[in-house]
Amino acid sequence: MFRRFRIIVLLLLLLALGLGTLLDRFYTLRWNAPLVVAVYPINADGSAVGERYIAELQASDFTPIETFFASEAKEFKLSIERPFQFTLAPAMKELPPKPPVGGGPLTIAAWSLHLRWWAWRTPPKPPGPTPRIRLFLLYYDPAAHTVLDHSTGLSKGRLGIVNLFADQRAAGSNQTIIAHELLHTLGATDKYDMGTTLPLYPDGYAEPNALPRLPQRFAELMGGRIPLSTTKAAIPDSLDQVLIGPKTAIEIGWIKN
């Protein structure tokens, strides 16, 4: 009898979680008001370079990302002029749980739950309205870290861990990575080959119908890079070299299919 009771309780919890996820997606992707995005700077390597960079960060540093999405929303005839509103939260000292290297679905699920628990109890409240999306920006000294780990965006919990360089010269590429992970929190999928990092045709191409097809002029945001040839692609310097493709627009609710 007790075993049946536990099974019923578990099924009810799973049903509630599933219903909550559906309702969250429905209300989040209606696009009838700007989605508030809180960004939490973190000095990931404890460097003096990272400390100085974070101390000089301002809310206006994230305005180009807002402007990019506003311009793209206009292209897709979205009724809202400003899809996202960024707010700069207080800097944090504690690092989020590191994503697992390898591991199966259970390991990844356990890390996801751990991250959501950490994000619920740890970060300070940002100024202004309650955010719908939270991005934890991990800044590294580029002199000590020439290559950074992959960033991560989760639609469950609307959370992102974004690895960035603490260097003003990397501001454009940093903004592009933030925009990419932001759309992951809304259900957008990667559109590049995980082995080669080359954008996948056609959804990973900003202009798939261009003649000639290569080289492309822009990167598709979730494709990540500008395709130059069948074996080469370039990282965009800024969001001025990036577009949102139709498949991504469908995934985030900008196009109804």
Residue pairs with C-beta under 8 A, 6 or more apart in sequence:
21 156
24 158
25 155
25 187
28 35
28 132
28 158
28 186
29 186
29 187
29 252
29 253
30 253
31 78
31 79
31 80
31 83
31 253
31 254
32 79
32 80
33 80
34 80
34 82
34 83
34 84
34 85
35 83
35 84
35 85
35 132
35 133
36 84
36 85
36 87
36 128
36 129
36 130
36 131
36 132
36 133
37 84
37 85
37 86
37 87
37 131
37 132
37 133
37 134
37 135
37 182
38 86
38 87
38 89
38 123
38 126
38 131
38 133
38 134
38 135
39 62
39 86
39 87
39 88
39 89
39 135
39 137
39 178
40 89
40 90
40 91
40 92
40 123
40 126
40 134
40 135
40 136
40 137
41 54
41 57
41 88
41 89
41 91
41 92
41 137
41 139
42 54
42 91
42 92
42 93
42 94
42 95
42 96
42 136
42 137
42 138
42 139
43 50
43 51
43 54
43 91
43 93
43 139
43 166
44 50
44 95
44 138
44 139
44 140
44 163
45 140
45 141
45 144
45 145
47 140
47 141
47 144
47 166
48 141
49 141
49 142
49 143
49 166
49 167
50 139
50 140
50 141
50 166
52 166
53 139
53 166
53 167
53 168
54 91
54 139
54 166
55 91
57 88
58 88
59 86
59 87
59 88
61 88
61 171
62 86
62 88
62 175
62 178
63 86
64 175
64 238
64 239
65 84
65 86
65 175
65 178
65 179
65 182
65 239
66 82
66 84
66 85
66 86
68 175
68 179
68 239
68 242
69 82
69 83
69 84
69 179
70 81
70 82
70 83
72 243
72 244
73 80
73 81
73 83
73 254
74 81
75 244
76 244
76 249
76 254
76 255
78 254
84 182
87 126
87 127
87 128
87 129
87 131
88 126
88 127
89 123
89 124
89 125
89 126
89 127
89 134
90 124
90 126
92 122
92 123
92 124
92 136
94 122
95 138
96 115
96 118
96 119
96 136
96 138
96 161
97 111
97 114
97 115
97 118
99 111
99 149
99 152
99 161
100 107
100 108
100 111
112 154
112 156
112 157
115 154
115 157
115 159
115 161
116 154
116 156
116 157
116 159
119 134
119 136
119 157
119 159
123 134
123 136
132 158
133 158
133 159
133 160
133 182
133 185
133 186
134 158
134 159
134 160
135 159
135 160
135 161
135 162
135 178
135 181
135 182
135 185
136 159
136 160
136 161
136 162
137 162
137 164
137 178
138 161
138 162
138 163
138 164
139 164
139 165
139 166
140 148
140 163
140 164
140 165
140 166
141 166
142 165
142 166
142 167
142 170
145 165
148 163
148 164
148 165
149 163
150 163
151 160
151 161
151 162
151 163
151 177
151 180
151 181
152 160
152 161
152 181
152 184
153 159
153 160
153 161
153 162
153 180
153 181
153 182
153 183
153 184
153 185
154 160
154 184
154 185
155 184
155 185
155 186
155 187
158 185
158 186
159 185
160 181
160 182
160 184
160 185
161 181
162 177
162 178
162 181
163 177
164 170
164 174
164 177
164 178
165 173
165 174
171 238
172 236
172 237
172 238
172 239
172 240
173 235
173 236
173 237
173 238
175 238
175 239
176 219
176 221
176 236
176 238
176 239
176 242
179 221
179 239
179 242
180 221
180 222
180 224
183 221
183 222
183 248
183 251
183 252
184 190
186 251
186 252
186 253
187 251
187 252
188 221
188 222
188 248
188 251
188 252
189 222
189 251
190 222
190 224
191 199
191 200
191 203
191 204
191 220
191 222
191 223
191 224
191 245
191 247
191 248
192 198
192 199
192 200
192 204
192 222
192 223
192 224
192 225
193 199
193 200
197 224
197 225
197 233
198 225
198 227
198 231
198 233
199 205
199 219
199 220
199 223
199 224
199 225
199 227
199 233
200 223
201 208
201 213
201 227
202 208
203 220
203 222
203 223
203 245
203 247
203 248
204 220
204 222
204 223
204 224
204 227
204 245
205 213
205 216
205 220
205 223
205 227
205 245
206 216
206 217
206 218
206 219
206 220
206 223
206 226
206 242
206 243
206 245
207 216
207 217
207 218
207 243
208 245
210 216
210 217
214 227
214 228
214 229
214 230
215 226
215 227
215 228
215 229
216 226
216 227
216 228
217 226
217 241
218 226
218 236
218 241
218 242
218 243
219 225
219 226
219 233
219 234
219 236
219 241
219 242
219 243
220 242
220 243
220 244
220 245
220 248
221 242
221 243
221 244
221 245
221 248
222 244
222 245
222 248
223 245
224 233
224 235
225 233
225 234
225 235
225 236
226 233
226 234
226 235
226 236
226 241
227 233
228 234
236 242
244 254
246 255
249 255
250 256
250 257
